[in-house]
Amino acid sequence: MSYEMQRLTEAEQQQLQRVYDDFKQLAHSSVPGVAAAARAALAQVATALSGEGLTYELYSKEWK
């Protein structure tokens, strides 16, 4: 079974890169909760930028 590969537009890629850069700065926060949340979010944005994330439909029968 194969799925159509979705690509980000140039604008979406630039927007995600800005978000990535913001979270990267926040990951160095002196507030432990902020730094931890930023690192977790950073991992998610990095996955989106790399294109390695799988579509939600592959994991859930709820998404249609």
N, CA, C and O atoms as a GROMACS GRO file, in nm:
protein
  256
    1MET      N    1   0.084  -0.116   0.000
    1MET     CA    2   0.000   0.000   0.000
    1MET      C    3   0.089   0.124   0.000
    1MET      O    4   0.184   0.132   0.079
    2SER      N    5   0.061   0.218  -0.085
    2SER     CA    6   0.141   0.340  -0.088
    2SER      C    7   0.051   0.461  -0.067
    2SER      O    8  -0.067   0.460  -0.102
    3TYR      N    9   0.109   0.563  -0.011
    3TYR     CA   10   0.037   0.686   0.017
    3TYR      C   11   0.102   0.799  -0.060
    3TYR      O   12   0.224   0.801  -0.078
    4GLU      N   13   0.021   0.892  -0.106
    4GLU     CA   14   0.073   1.007  -0.177
    4GLU      C   15   0.156   1.091  -0.081
    4GLU      O   16   0.110   1.123   0.028
    5MET      N   17   0.276   1.127  -0.122
    5MET     CA   18   0.363   1.207  -0.037
    5MET      C   19   0.321   1.353  -0.046
    5MET      O   20   0.312   1.410  -0.154
    6GLN      N   21   0.297   1.412   0.069
    6GLN     CA   22   0.259   1.552   0.076
    6GLN      C   23   0.384   1.637   0.096
    6GLN      O   24   0.476   1.598   0.169
    7ARG      N   25   0.389   1.750   0.031
    7ARG     CA   26   0.504   1.840   0.041
    7ARG      C   27   0.458   1.974   0.098
    7ARG      O   28   0.347   2.019   0.071
    8LEU      N   29   0.546   2.035   0.175
    8LEU     CA   30   0.519   2.169   0.226
    8LEU      C   31   0.542   2.271   0.115
    8LEU      O   32   0.629   2.254   0.030
    9THR      N   33   0.463   2.376   0.119
    9THR     CA   34   0.491   2.486   0.027
    9THR      C   35   0.612   2.561   0.082
    9THR      O   36   0.650   2.542   0.198
   10GLU      N   37   0.672   2.644   0.001
   10GLU     CA   38   0.787   2.723   0.045
   10GLU      C   39   0.748   2.811   0.164
   10GLU      O   40   0.825   2.826   0.258
   11ALA      N   41   0.629   2.870   0.159
   11ALA     CA   42   0.582   2.956   0.268
   11ALA      C   43   0.565   2.876   0.397
   11ALA      O   44   0.601   2.923   0.505
   12GLU      N   45   0.510   2.755   0.387
   12GLU     CA   46   0.493   2.670   0.506
   12GLU      C   47   0.629   2.629   0.564
   12GLU      O   48   0.646   2.627   0.686
   13GLN      N   49   0.721   2.598   0.477
   13GLN     CA   50   0.854   2.559   0.524
   13GLN      C   51   0.923   2.675   0.596
   13GLN      O   52   0.986   2.655   0.700
   14GLN      N   53   0.910   2.795   0.542
   14GLN     CA   54   0.970   2.912   0.606
   14GLN      C   55   0.903   2.940   0.741
   14GLN      O   56   0.970   2.974   0.838
   15GLN      N   57   0.771   2.925   0.746
   15GLN     CA   58   0.698   2.946   0.870
   15GLN      C   59   0.742   2.846   0.977
   15GLN      O   60   0.766   2.883   1.092
   16LEU      N   61   0.751   2.719   0.940
   16LEU     CA   62   0.798   2.617   1.034
   16LEU      C   63   0.941   2.643   1.078
   16LEU      O   64   0.976   2.618   1.194
   17GLN      N   65   1.024   2.692   0.989
   17GLN     CA   66   1.163   2.722   1.026
   17GLN      C   67   1.167   2.834   1.130
   17GLN      O   68   1.248   2.829   1.222
   18ARG      N   69   1.080   2.936   1.115
   18ARG     CA   70   1.073   3.043   1.214
   18ARG      C   71   1.028   2.989   1.350
   18ARG      O   72   1.083   3.026   1.454
   19VAL      N   73   0.928   2.900   1.348
   19VAL     CA   74   0.880   2.837   1.472
   19VAL      C   75   0.992   2.755   1.535
   19VAL      O   76   1.012   2.761   1.656
   20TYR      N   77   1.063   2.680   1.453
   20TYR     CA   78   1.176   2.598   1.502
   20TYR      C   79   1.279   2.687   1.570
   20TYR      O   80   1.326   2.656   1.680
   21ASP      N   81   1.314   2.798   1.505
   21ASP     CA   82   1.414   2.888   1.562
   21ASP      C   83   1.366   2.947   1.696
   21ASP      O   84   1.446   2.960   1.789
   22ASP      N   85   1.238   2.981   1.705
   22ASP     CA   86   1.182   3.035   1.830
   22ASP      C   87   1.188   2.930   1.942
   22ASP      O   88   1.230   2.961   2.053
   23PHE      N   89   1.145   2.807   1.912
   23PHE     CA   90   1.149   2.702   2.013
   23PHE      C   91   1.293   2.669   2.054
   23PHE      O   92   1.319   2.636   2.170
   24LYS      N   93   1.385   2.678   1.959
   24LYS     CA   94   1.525   2.650   1.990
   24LYS      C   95   1.577   2.750   2.093
   24LYS      O   96   1.652   2.714   2.184
   25GLN      N   97   1.538   2.877   2.079
   25GLN     CA   98   1.578   2.978   2.177
   25GLN      C   99   1.512   2.951   2.312
   25GLN      O  100   1.578   2.960   2.415
   26LEU      N  101   1.383   2.918   2.311
   26LEU     CA  102   1.312   2.891   2.436
   26LEU      C  103   1.363   2.766   2.507
   26LEU      O  104   1.349   2.755   2.628
   27ALA      N  105   1.422   2.674   2.433
   27ALA     CA  106   1.476   2.552   2.493
   27ALA      C  107   1.590   2.582   2.590
   27ALA      O  108   1.628   2.496   2.670
   28HIS      N  109   1.646   2.703   2.583
   28HIS     CA  110   1.754   2.744   2.672
   28HIS      C  111   1.703   2.832   2.786
   28HIS      O  112   1.782   2.895   2.856
   29SER      N  113   1.572   2.835   2.805
   29SER     CA  114   1.512   2.916   2.911
   29SER      C  115   1.560   2.870   3.048
   29SER      O  116   1.590   2.753   3.070
   30SER      N  117   1.568   2.964   3.140
   30SER     CA  118   1.607   2.931   3.278
   30SER      C  119   1.489   2.872   3.356
   30SER      O  120   1.507   2.822   3.468
   31VAL      N  121   1.369   2.878   3.298
   31VAL     CA  122   1.251   2.819   3.362
   31VAL      C  123   1.241   2.674   3.313
   31VAL      O  124   1.218   2.649   3.195
   32PRO      N  125   1.259   2.578   3.404
   32PRO     CA  126   1.264   2.437   3.362
   32PRO      C  127   1.143   2.389   3.282
   32PRO      O  128   1.158   2.316   3.185
   33GLY      N  129   1.024   2.430   3.323
   33GLY     CA  130   0.904   2.387   3.251
   33GLY      C  131   0.898   2.441   3.109
   33GLY      O  132   0.856   2.371   3.016
   34VAL      N  133   0.940   2.564   3.092
   34VAL     CA  134   0.942   2.626   2.958
   34VAL      C  135   1.046   2.557   2.871
   34VAL      O  136   1.019   2.526   2.755
   35ALA      N  137   1.164   2.534   2.926
   35ALA     CA  138   1.269   2.468   2.849
   35ALA      C  139   1.227   2.327   2.806
   35ALA      O  140   1.250   2.287   2.692
   36ALA      N  141   1.165   2.253   2.897
   36ALA     CA  142   1.122   2.117   2.865
   36ALA      C  143   1.013   2.117   2.758
   36ALA      O  144   1.017   2.036   2.665
   37ALA      N  145   0.916   2.206   2.772
   37ALA     CA  146   0.808   2.214   2.673
   37ALA      C  147   0.862   2.256   2.536
   37ALA      O  148   0.819   2.203   2.433
   38ALA      N  149   0.955   2.349   2.536
   38ALA     CA  150   1.014   2.395   2.410
   38ALA      C  151   1.092   2.283   2.343
   38ALA      O  152   1.086   2.268   2.220
   39ARG      N  153   1.165   2.204   2.421
   39ARG     CA  154   1.240   2.091   2.362
   39ARG      C  155   1.146   1.987   2.302
   39ARG      O  156   1.174   1.932   2.196
   40ALA      N  157   1.035   1.961   2.370
   40ALA     CA  158   0.938   1.865   2.316
   40ALA      C  159   0.876   1.918   2.187
   40ALA      O  160   0.862   1.844   2.089
   41ALA      N  161   0.840   2.045   2.187
   41ALA     CA  162   0.782   2.106   2.067
   41ALA      C  163   0.884   2.111   1.954
   41ALA      O  164   0.850   2.092   1.837
   42LEU      N  165   1.007   2.136   1.989
   42LEU     CA  166   1.115   2.141   1.890
   42LEU      C  167   1.128   2.009   1.816
   42LEU      O  168   1.148   2.007   1.695
   43ALA      N  169   1.115   1.900   1.888
   43ALA     CA  170   1.122   1.768   1.825
   43ALA      C  171   1.007   1.748   1.726
   43ALA      O  172   1.026   1.691   1.619
   44GLN      N  173   0.890   1.795   1.762
   44GLN     CA  174   0.774   1.780   1.673
   44GLN      C  175   0.791   1.865   1.547
   44GLN      O  176   0.761   1.819   1.437
   45VAL      N  177   0.838   1.987   1.563
   45VAL     CA  178   0.859   2.075   1.447
   45VAL      C  179   0.971   2.020   1.359
   45VAL      O  180   0.961   2.028   1.236
   46ALA      N  181   1.075   1.966   1.418
   46ALA     CA  182   1.184   1.906   1.339
   46ALA      C  183   1.132   1.790   1.256
   46ALA      O  184   1.173   1.773   1.141
   47THR      N  185   1.042   1.711   1.313
   47THR     CA  186   0.981   1.600   1.239
   47THR      C  187   0.901   1.653   1.121
   47THR      O  188   0.907   1.598   1.011
   48ALA      N  189   0.826   1.759   1.144
   48ALA     CA  190   0.747   1.818   1.036
   48ALA      C  191   0.838   1.873   0.925
   48ALA      O  192   0.810   1.854   0.807
   49LEU      N  193   0.944   1.938   0.964
   49LEU     CA  194   1.037   1.995   0.864
   49LEU      C  195   1.108   1.887   0.784
   49LEU      O  196   1.136   1.905   0.665
   50SER      N  197   1.138   1.776   0.848
   50SER     CA  198   1.212   1.670   0.778
   50SER      C  199   1.121   1.587   0.688
   50SER      O  200   1.169   1.515   0.600
   51GLY      N  201   0.990   1.596   0.710
   51GLY     CA  202   0.897   1.519   0.630
   51GLY      C  203   0.887   1.374   0.671
   51GLY      O  204   0.833   1.292   0.597
   52GLU      N  205   0.938   1.340   0.789
   52GLU     CA  206   0.938   1.202   0.833
   52GLU      C  207   0.812   1.162   0.909
   52GLU      O  208   0.792   1.045   0.940
   53GLY      N  209   0.726   1.258   0.939
   53GLY     CA  210   0.604   1.226   1.011
   53GLY      C  211   0.505   1.153   0.922
   53GLY      O  212   0.495   1.182   0.802
   54LEU      N  213   0.433   1.058   0.979
   54LEU     CA  214   0.332   0.986   0.903
   54LEU      C  215   0.196   1.050   0.924
   54LEU      O  216   0.171   1.111   1.029
   55THR      N  217   0.111   1.039   0.828
   55THR     CA  218  -0.019   1.100   0.841
   55THR      C  219  -0.100   1.034   0.952
   55THR      O  220  -0.084   0.915   0.977
   56TYR      N  221  -0.184   1.110   1.016
   56TYR     CA  222  -0.261   1.064   1.130
   56TYR      C  223  -0.353   0.948   1.092
   56TYR      O  224  -0.380   0.862   1.176
   57GLU      N  225  -0.399   0.945   0.970
   57GLU     CA  226  -0.491   0.839   0.928
   57GLU      C  227  -0.429   0.700   0.943
   57GLU      O  228  -0.502   0.602   0.959
   58LEU      N  229  -0.299   0.691   0.938
   58LEU     CA  230  -0.234   0.561   0.950
   58LEU      C  231  -0.249   0.503   1.090
   58LEU      O  232  -0.235   0.382   1.109
   59TYR      N  233  -0.278   0.588   1.188
   59TYR     CA  234  -0.283   0.544   1.327
   59TYR      C  235  -0.422   0.544   1.388
   59TYR      O  236  -0.440   0.489   1.496
   60SER      N  237  -0.518   0.603   1.323
   60SER     CA  238  -0.647   0.620   1.388
   60SER      C  239  -0.762   0.596   1.293
   60SER      O  240  -0.757   0.635   1.176
   61LYS      N  241  -0.863   0.532   1.343
   61LYS     CA  242  -0.987   0.514   1.266
   61LYS      C  243  -1.079   0.631   1.287
   61LYS      O  244  -1.183   0.642   1.222
   62GLU      N  245  -1.041   0.722   1.379
   62GLU     CA  246  -1.124   0.838   1.411
   62GLU      C  247  -1.111   0.948   1.304
   62GLU      O  248  -1.204   1.024   1.282
   63TRP      N  249  -0.996   0.954   1.240
   63TRP     CA  250  -0.969   1.060   1.143
   63TRP      C  251  -1.022   1.020   1.006
   63TRP      O  252  -0.988   0.913   0.955
   64LYS      N  253  -1.104   1.102   0.948
   64LYS     CA  254  -1.160   1.070   0.816
   64LYS      C  255  -1.145   1.185   0.722
   64LYS      O  256  -1.186   1.177   0.607
   0.00000   0.00000   0.00000
